[in-house]
Amino acid sequence: MFDLKVWLIALVSMLVLDAFWLGLIQKNYLQSIIERINPTETLKNNLTHPMWTFVVVYLLMSLALTYFVFNDPNKSKRSIYLETLLLAITIYATFDFTMLNLSGGWLMNDAIKDILWGITAFMVTSQIIIMYKGT
């Protein structure tokens, strides 16, 4: 069963966590990645991040977590954590290994760091949802 409140908690949690991670903790590192992926001055100076692309990513990730992990109110915490882990690895590893394949500027170090961050963000979000639900 789809729970709209759980989905909104997942969406807001993921947005806040990533804003903190990318906007504060990893800001300089993120800029170095952008410079490696877009090596020419023209691309670096004209790089835009259309807001709708971020919206789609966070809507889909929070929807996937809500629909696939929090679909059964009787699910054990162990199952929730395991399914959250598998979902995070699937989503982030798919992105990161695709980037490794398509971009000479995306490094294995970037992929590992991003996958570990994705796992962390998903697990923290799941813990917030568990606390909200009181399970």
GUMARVO-197764 format. One record per atom (N, C-alpha, C): atom name; x, y, z; residue number from 1. Coordinates in Angstrom, 3 decimals. Layout:
// GUMARVO-197764
["CA", [X, Y, Z], NUM]
...
//
This chain:
// GUMARVO-197764
["N", [0.829, -1.175, 0.000], 1]
["CA", [0.000, 0.000, 0.000], 1]
["C", [0.882, 1.251, 0.000], 1]
["N", [0.571, 2.190, -0.845], 2]
["CA", [1.362, 3.416, -0.964], 2]
["C", [0.911, 4.412, 0.092], 2]
["N", [1.873, 4.933, 0.849], 3]
["CA", [1.601, 5.890, 1.919], 3]
["C", [2.156, 7.247, 1.515], 3]
["N", [1.265, 8.179, 1.251], 4]
["CA", [1.659, 9.513, 0.788], 4]
["C", [2.532, 10.234, 1.814], 4]
["N", [2.217, 10.125, 3.105], 5]
["CA", [3.023, 10.786, 4.139], 5]
["C", [4.442, 10.222, 4.170], 5]
["N", [4.565, 8.906, 4.042], 6]
["CA", [5.893, 8.285, 4.026], 6]
["C", [6.671, 8.773, 2.813], 6]
["N", [6.011, 8.870, 1.680], 7]
["CA", [6.670, 9.361, 0.472], 7]
["C", [7.153, 10.803, 0.664], 7]
["N", [6.331, 11.655, 1.257], 8]
["CA", [6.738, 13.046, 1.487], 8]
["C", [7.905, 13.130, 2.468], 8]
["N", [7.895, 12.277, 3.491], 9]
["CA", [9.018, 12.241, 4.435], 9]
["C", [10.291, 11.801, 3.707], 9]
["N", [10.166, 10.788, 2.862], 10]
["CA", [11.325, 10.313, 2.090], 10]
["C", [11.841, 11.417, 1.169], 10]
["N", [10.946, 12.077, 0.480], 11]
["CA", [11.325, 13.139, -0.453], 11]
["C", [12.049, 14.277, 0.268], 11]
["N", [11.470, 14.774, 1.336], 12]
["CA", [12.071, 15.889, 2.072], 12]
["C", [13.401, 15.460, 2.701], 12]
["N", [13.431, 14.264, 3.277], 13]
["CA", [14.670, 13.775, 3.905], 13]
["C", [15.799, 13.692, 2.892], 13]
["N", [15.514, 13.116, 1.726], 14]
["CA", [16.554, 12.984, 0.701], 14]
["C", [17.026, 14.352, 0.206], 14]
["N", [16.099, 15.261, 0.020], 15]
["CA", [16.474, 16.607, -0.429], 15]
["C", [17.357, 17.310, 0.598], 15]
["N", [16.982, 17.234, 1.860], 16]
["CA", [17.749, 17.898, 2.915], 16]
["C", [19.135, 17.258, 3.048], 16]
["N", [19.178, 15.926, 3.058], 17]
["CA", [20.471, 15.238, 3.185], 17]
["C", [21.396, 15.573, 2.017], 17]
["N", [20.879, 15.522, 0.800], 18]
["CA", [21.728, 15.820, -0.357], 18]
["C", [22.117, 17.295, -0.419], 18]
["N", [21.228, 18.182, -0.006], 19]
["CA", [21.570, 19.605, 0.013], 19]
["C", [22.720, 19.840, 0.995], 19]
["N", [22.660, 19.188, 2.140], 20]
["CA", [23.723, 19.298, 3.128], 20]
["C", [25.021, 18.706, 2.584], 20]
["N", [24.944, 17.510, 2.009], 21]
["CA", [26.124, 16.803, 1.504], 21]
["C", [26.753, 17.545, 0.326], 21]
["N", [25.940, 17.836, -0.689], 22]
["CA", [26.479, 18.441, -1.907], 22]
["C", [26.716, 19.947, -1.759], 22]
["N", [25.867, 20.600, -0.985], 23]
["CA", [25.971, 22.052, -0.863], 23]
["C", [26.989, 22.528, 0.152], 23]
["N", [27.248, 21.718, 1.169], 24]
["CA", [28.171, 22.158, 2.213], 24]
["C", [29.411, 21.277, 2.319], 24]
["N", [29.208, 20.004, 2.558], 25]
["CA", [30.326, 19.093, 2.824], 25]
["C", [31.181, 18.854, 1.578], 25]
["N", [30.551, 18.598, 0.440], 26]
["CA", [31.274, 18.207, -0.767], 26]
["C", [31.277, 19.280, -1.861], 26]
["N", [31.037, 20.515, -1.517], 27]
["CA", [30.924, 21.572, -2.524], 27]
["C", [32.173, 21.680, -3.403], 27]
["N", [33.348, 21.734, -2.810], 28]
["CA", [34.586, 21.859, -3.591], 28]
["C", [34.869, 20.594, -4.397], 28]
["N", [34.605, 19.445, -3.795], 29]
["CA", [34.807, 18.178, -4.496], 29]
["C", [33.871, 18.085, -5.700], 29]
["N", [32.626, 18.485, -5.507], 30]
["CA", [31.661, 18.479, -6.601], 30]
["C", [32.124, 19.396, -7.734], 30]
["N", [32.649, 20.554, -7.377], 31]
["CA", [33.155, 21.479, -8.396], 31]
["C", [34.319, 20.853, -9.165], 31]
["N", [35.191, 20.120, -8.486], 32]
["CA", [36.307, 19.475, -9.186], 32]
["C", [35.814, 18.396, -10.147], 32]
["N", [34.764, 17.691, -9.770], 33]
["CA", [34.180, 16.684, -10.668], 33]
["C", [33.606, 17.364, -11.903], 33]
["N", [32.874, 18.448, -11.699], 34]
["CA", [32.286, 19.178, -12.832], 34]
["C", [33.385, 19.648, -13.782], 34]
["N", [34.492, 20.112, -13.232], 35]
["CA", [35.593, 20.575, -14.073], 35]
["C", [36.247, 19.424, -14.832], 35]
["N", [36.328, 18.236, -14.216], 36]
["CA", [36.897, 17.076, -14.910], 36]
["C", [35.967, 16.568, -16.001], 36]
["N", [34.666, 16.569, -15.735], 37]
["CA", [33.701, 16.048, -16.707], 37]
["C", [33.530, 17.035, -17.860], 37]
["N", [33.618, 18.320, -17.577], 38]
["CA", [33.451, 19.378, -18.576], 38]
["C", [34.749, 20.173, -18.678], 38]
["N", [35.746, 19.630, -19.376], 39]
["CA", [37.086, 20.221, -19.345], 39]
["C", [37.246, 21.548, -20.071], 39]
["N", [36.372, 21.891, -20.971], 40]
["CA", [36.571, 23.147, -21.701], 40]
["C", [35.946, 24.304, -20.931], 40]
["N", [36.523, 25.472, -21.090], 41]
["CA", [36.008, 26.659, -20.401], 41]
["C", [34.569, 26.952, -20.803], 41]
["N", [34.249, 26.753, -22.064], 42]
["CA", [32.888, 27.022, -22.534], 42]
["C", [31.887, 26.146, -21.791], 42]
["N", [32.193, 24.865, -21.677], 43]
["CA", [31.273, 23.965, -20.986], 43]
["C", [31.192, 24.285, -19.499], 43]
["N", [32.335, 24.567, -18.872], 44]
["CA", [32.329, 24.880, -17.441], 44]
["C", [31.522, 26.143, -17.167], 44]
["N", [31.700, 27.160, -17.996], 45]
["CA", [31.028, 28.431, -17.766], 45]
["C", [29.550, 28.387, -18.118], 45]
["N", [29.168, 27.509, -19.021], 46]
["CA", [27.775, 27.449, -19.454], 46]
["C", [27.025, 26.245, -18.902], 46]
["N", [27.643, 25.550, -17.963], 47]
["CA", [26.996, 24.380, -17.381], 47]
["C", [25.777, 24.822, -16.578], 47]
["N", [24.660, 24.268, -16.920], 48]
["CA", [23.432, 24.588, -16.185], 48]
["C", [22.842, 23.301, -15.631], 48]
["N", [22.143, 23.455, -14.579], 49]
["CA", [21.463, 22.328, -13.953], 49]
["C", [19.982, 22.652, -13.916], 49]
["N", [19.257, 22.262, -14.953], 50]
["CA", [17.820, 22.577, -14.949], 50]
["C", [17.149, 21.974, -13.713], 50]
["N", [16.394, 22.779, -13.020], 51]
["CA", [15.760, 22.359, -11.769], 51]
["C", [14.868, 21.131, -11.975], 51]
["N", [14.221, 21.012, -13.139], 52]
["CA", [13.310, 19.891, -13.334], 52]
["C", [14.049, 18.551, -13.306], 52]
["N", [15.333, 18.535, -13.667], 53]
["CA", [16.061, 17.269, -13.631], 53]
["C", [16.288, 16.803, -12.196], 53]
["N", [16.566, 17.736, -11.300], 54]
["CA", [16.700, 17.388, -9.884], 54]
["C", [15.362, 16.912, -9.328], 54]
["N", [14.305, 17.604, -9.705], 55]
["CA", [12.967, 17.235, -9.236], 55]
["C", [12.647, 15.795, -9.638], 55]
["N", [12.914, 15.453, -10.882], 56]
["CA", [12.636, 14.092, -11.363], 56]
["C", [13.440, 13.058, -10.581], 56]
["N", [14.722, 13.314, -10.379], 57]
["CA", [15.575, 12.364, -9.654], 57]
["C", [15.053, 12.121, -8.247], 57]
["N", [14.774, 13.174, -7.516], 58]
["CA", [14.335, 13.009, -6.128], 58]
["C", [12.921, 12.445, -6.040], 58]
["N", [12.064, 12.817, -6.964], 59]
["CA", [10.723, 12.215, -6.986], 59]
["C", [10.821, 10.706, -7.203], 59]
["N", [11.659, 10.294, -8.151], 60]
["CA", [11.784, 8.866, -8.454], 60]
["C", [12.467, 8.086, -7.338], 60]
["N", [13.536, 8.639, -6.757], 61]
["CA", [14.219, 7.906, -5.685], 61]
["C", [13.317, 7.757, -4.463], 61]
["N", [12.627, 8.825, -4.071], 62]
["CA", [11.742, 8.737, -2.906], 62]
["C", [10.543, 7.846, -3.202], 62]
["N", [10.060, 7.875, -4.419], 63]
["CA", [8.954, 6.991, -4.824], 63]
["C", [9.394, 5.529, -4.764], 63]
["N", [10.584, 5.235, -5.264], 64]
["CA", [11.094, 3.863, -5.239], 64]
["C", [11.246, 3.366, -3.805], 64]
["N", [11.802, 4.193, -2.941], 65]
["CA", [11.965, 3.788, -1.545], 65]
["C", [10.609, 3.525, -0.894], 65]
["N", [9.675, 4.421, -1.105], 66]
["CA", [8.347, 4.269, -0.514], 66]
["C", [7.621, 3.042, -1.064], 66]
["N", [7.640, 2.895, -2.367], 67]
["CA", [6.870, 1.823, -3.002], 67]
["C", [7.492, 0.443, -2.789], 67]
["N", [8.793, 0.331, -2.942], 68]
["CA", [9.434, -0.981, -2.883], 68]
["C", [9.847, -1.413, -1.477], 68]
["N", [10.156, -0.467, -0.604], 69]
["CA", [10.631, -0.841, 0.730], 69]
["C", [9.530, -0.705, 1.783], 69]
["N", [8.787, 0.383, 1.731], 70]
["CA", [7.778, 0.626, 2.765], 70]
["C", [6.370, 0.275, 2.282], 70]
["N", [6.272, -0.792, 1.522], 71]
["CA", [4.989, -1.213, 0.956], 71]
["C", [4.201, -2.140, 1.872], 71]
["N", [4.823, -2.670, 2.905], 72]
["CA", [4.171, -3.624, 3.802], 72]
["C", [4.335, -3.129, 5.237], 72]
["N", [3.238, -2.758, 5.894], 73]
["CA", [3.349, -2.240, 7.262], 73]
["C", [3.841, -3.272, 8.277], 73]
["N", [3.820, -4.536, 7.913], 74]
["CA", [4.257, -5.595, 8.824], 74]
["C", [5.698, -6.043, 8.579], 74]
["N", [6.389, -5.369, 7.695], 75]
["CA", [7.760, -5.746, 7.357], 75]
["C", [8.690, -5.504, 8.545], 75]
["N", [9.608, -6.404, 8.764], 76]
["CA", [10.560, -6.260, 9.869], 76]
["C", [11.586, -5.171, 9.549], 76]
["N", [12.193, -4.639, 10.615], 77]
["CA", [13.246, -3.636, 10.421], 77]
["C", [14.402, -4.223, 9.627], 77]
["N", [14.724, -5.466, 9.903], 78]
["CA", [15.814, -6.128, 9.171], 78]
["C", [15.532, -6.144, 7.674], 78]
["N", [14.303, -6.493, 7.304], 79]
["CA", [13.924, -6.496, 5.882], 79]
["C", [13.974, -5.089, 5.297], 79]
["N", [13.513, -4.118, 6.067], 80]
["CA", [13.546, -2.721, 5.594], 80]
["C", [14.980, -2.289, 5.324], 80]
["N", [15.875, -2.565, 6.268], 81]
["CA", [17.273, -2.163, 6.089], 81]
["C", [17.925, -2.892, 4.914], 81]
["N", [17.664, -4.176, 4.790], 82]
["CA", [18.249, -4.947, 3.685], 82]
["C", [17.725, -4.450, 2.341], 82]
["N", [16.427, -4.237, 2.237], 83]
["CA", [15.846, -3.750, 0.979], 83]
["C", [16.296, -2.327, 0.666], 83]
["N", [16.446, -1.503, 1.701], 84]
["CA", [16.963, -0.144, 1.500], 84]
["C", [18.389, -0.197, 0.958], 84]
["N", [19.202, -1.047, 1.542], 85]
["CA", [20.588, -1.213, 1.090], 85]
["C", [20.635, -1.650, -0.372], 85]
["N", [19.858, -2.653, -0.718], 86]
["CA", [19.851, -3.159, -2.095], 86]
["C", [19.348, -2.108, -3.084], 86]
["N", [18.320, -1.370, -2.703], 87]
["CA", [17.791, -0.329, -3.582], 87]
["C", [18.812, 0.787, -3.788], 87]
["N", [19.450, 1.223, -2.709], 88]
["CA", [20.456, 2.288, -2.813], 88]
["C", [21.623, 1.854, -3.689], 88]
["N", [22.107, 0.648, -3.470], 89]
["CA", [23.224, 0.152, -4.290], 89]
["C", [22.807, 0.073, -5.750], 89]
["N", [21.616, -0.429, -6.003], 90]
["CA", [21.143, -0.557, -7.385], 90]
["C", [21.067, 0.803, -8.074], 90]
["N", [20.457, 1.771, -7.421], 91]
["CA", [20.291, 3.091, -8.029], 91]
["C", [21.639, 3.784, -8.218], 91]
["N", [22.416, 3.855, -7.160], 92]
["CA", [23.671, 4.602, -7.234], 92]
["C", [24.728, 3.900, -8.080], 92]
["N", [24.831, 2.588, -7.976], 93]
["CA", [25.827, 1.871, -8.785], 93]
["C", [25.472, 1.942, -10.270], 93]
["N", [24.191, 1.903, -10.597], 94]
["CA", [23.788, 2.035, -11.999], 94]
["C", [24.248, 3.384, -12.547], 94]
["N", [23.995, 4.438, -11.802], 95]
["CA", [24.438, 5.758, -12.231], 95]
["C", [25.958, 5.828, -12.322], 95]
["N", [26.627, 5.423, -11.252], 96]
["CA", [28.082, 5.604, -11.177], 96]
["C", [28.846, 4.764, -12.194], 96]
["N", [28.431, 3.538, -12.414], 97]
["CA", [29.139, 2.717, -13.399], 97]
["C", [28.800, 3.134, -14.828], 97]
["N", [27.623, 3.702, -15.026], 98]
["CA", [27.321, 4.294, -16.332], 98]
["C", [28.218, 5.496, -16.571], 98]
["N", [28.387, 6.327, -15.543], 99]
["CA", [29.281, 7.482, -15.667], 99]
["C", [30.727, 7.055, -15.930], 99]
["N", [31.166, 5.994, -15.267], 100]
["CA", [32.523, 5.483, -15.526], 100]
["C", [32.675, 5.065, -16.976], 100]
["N", [31.631, 4.503, -17.525], 101]
["CA", [31.663, 4.030, -18.900], 101]
["C", [31.613, 5.186, -19.901], 101]
["N", [30.849, 6.218, -19.588], 102]
["CA", [30.602, 7.282, -20.561], 102]
["C", [31.487, 8.508, -20.413], 102]
["N", [32.067, 8.707, -19.244], 103]
["CA", [32.815, 9.942, -19.004], 103]
["C", [34.231, 9.642, -18.552], 103]
["N", [35.186, 10.167, -19.275], 104]
["CA", [36.576, 10.011, -18.874], 104]
["C", [36.915, 10.806, -17.625], 104]
["N", [36.053, 11.750, -17.255], 105]
["CA", [36.291, 12.564, -16.072], 105]
["C", [35.740, 11.963, -14.793], 105]
["N", [34.943, 10.913, -14.917], 106]
["CA", [34.365, 10.257, -13.743], 106]
["C", [35.290, 9.125, -13.343], 106]
["N", [35.791, 9.166, -12.124], 107]
["CA", [36.795, 8.208, -11.675], 107]
["C", [36.195, 7.161, -10.736], 107]
["N", [36.901, 6.035, -10.576], 108]
["CA", [36.433, 4.981, -9.675], 108]
["C", [36.259, 5.526, -8.259], 108]
["N", [37.162, 6.404, -7.842], 109]
["CA", [37.047, 7.034, -6.530], 109]
["C", [35.721, 7.796, -6.404], 109]
["N", [35.327, 8.510, -7.459], 110]
["CA", [34.052, 9.235, -7.465], 110]
["C", [32.887, 8.265, -7.326], 110]
["N", [32.975, 7.161, -8.046], 111]
["CA", [31.896, 6.171, -8.024], 111]
["C", [31.743, 5.553, -6.634], 111]
["N", [32.842, 5.139, -6.058], 112]
["CA", [32.790, 4.512, -4.726], 112]
["C", [32.251, 5.495, -3.692], 112]
["N", [32.758, 6.706, -3.733], 113]
["CA", [32.306, 7.729, -2.788], 113]
["C", [30.810, 7.997, -2.946], 113]
["N", [30.348, 8.082, -4.180], 114]
["CA", [28.942, 8.370, -4.441], 114]
["C", [28.047, 7.203, -4.026], 114]
["N", [28.477, 5.983, -4.291], 115]
["CA", [27.696, 4.807, -3.886], 115]
["C", [27.588, 4.753, -2.357], 115]
["N", [28.690, 4.992, -1.677], 116]
["CA", [28.657, 4.993, -0.209], 116]
["C", [27.753, 6.102, 0.322], 116]
["N", [27.802, 7.267, -0.331], 117]
["CA", [26.902, 8.340, 0.075], 117]
["C", [25.451, 7.936, -0.170], 117]
["N", [25.161, 7.352, -1.303], 118]
["CA", [23.791, 6.927, -1.611], 118]
["C", [23.261, 5.948, -0.580], 118]
["N", [24.098, 4.996, -0.197], 119]
["CA", [23.700, 4.033, 0.842], 119]
["C", [23.396, 4.780, 2.141], 119]
["N", [24.261, 5.704, 2.496], 120]
["CA", [24.068, 6.476, 3.731], 120]
["C", [22.772, 7.280, 3.677], 120]
["N", [22.556, 7.984, 2.583], 121]
["CA", [21.356, 8.814, 2.451], 121]
["C", [20.084, 7.968, 2.515], 121]
["N", [20.083, 6.836, 1.841], 122]
["CA", [18.911, 5.961, 1.859], 122]
["C", [18.689, 5.362, 3.244], 122]
["N", [19.761, 4.941, 3.910], 123]
["CA", [19.616, 4.335, 5.233], 123]
["C", [19.134, 5.364, 6.260], 123]
["N", [19.673, 6.565, 6.219], 124]
["CA", [19.223, 7.613, 7.138], 124]
["C", [17.760, 7.939, 6.869], 124]
["N", [17.397, 8.050, 5.608], 125]
["CA", [16.002, 8.316, 5.251], 125]
["C", [15.096, 7.205, 5.760], 125]
["N", [15.502, 5.960, 5.581], 126]
["CA", [14.699, 4.845, 6.088], 126]
["C", [14.577, 4.902, 7.605], 126]
["N", [15.651, 5.266, 8.276], 127]
["CA", [15.583, 5.366, 9.747], 127]
["C", [14.616, 6.471, 10.166], 127]
["N", [14.611, 7.587, 9.464], 128]
["CA", [13.659, 8.670, 9.755], 128]
["C", [12.233, 8.177, 9.579], 128]
["N", [11.985, 7.432, 8.510], 129]
["CA", [10.648, 6.895, 8.263], 129]
["C", [10.257, 5.898, 9.362], 129]
["N", [11.174, 5.038, 9.743], 130]
["CA", [10.911, 4.068, 10.816], 130]
["C", [10.564, 4.808, 12.105], 130]
["N", [11.304, 5.848, 12.416], 131]
["CA", [11.013, 6.628, 13.635], 131]
["C", [9.636, 7.280, 13.532], 131]
["N", [9.297, 7.809, 12.356], 132]
["CA", [7.985, 8.428, 12.150], 132]
["C", [6.864, 7.410, 12.344], 132]
["N", [7.047, 6.229, 11.785], 133]
["CA", [6.015, 5.201, 11.864], 133]
["C", [5.960, 4.529, 13.238], 133]
["N", [7.030, 4.665, 13.999], 134]
["CA", [7.069, 4.066, 15.315], 134]
["C", [7.190, 2.561, 15.290], 134]
["N", [7.852, 2.041, 14.240], 135]
["CA", [8.011, 0.583, 14.152], 135]
["C", [9.351, 0.132, 14.674], 135]
//
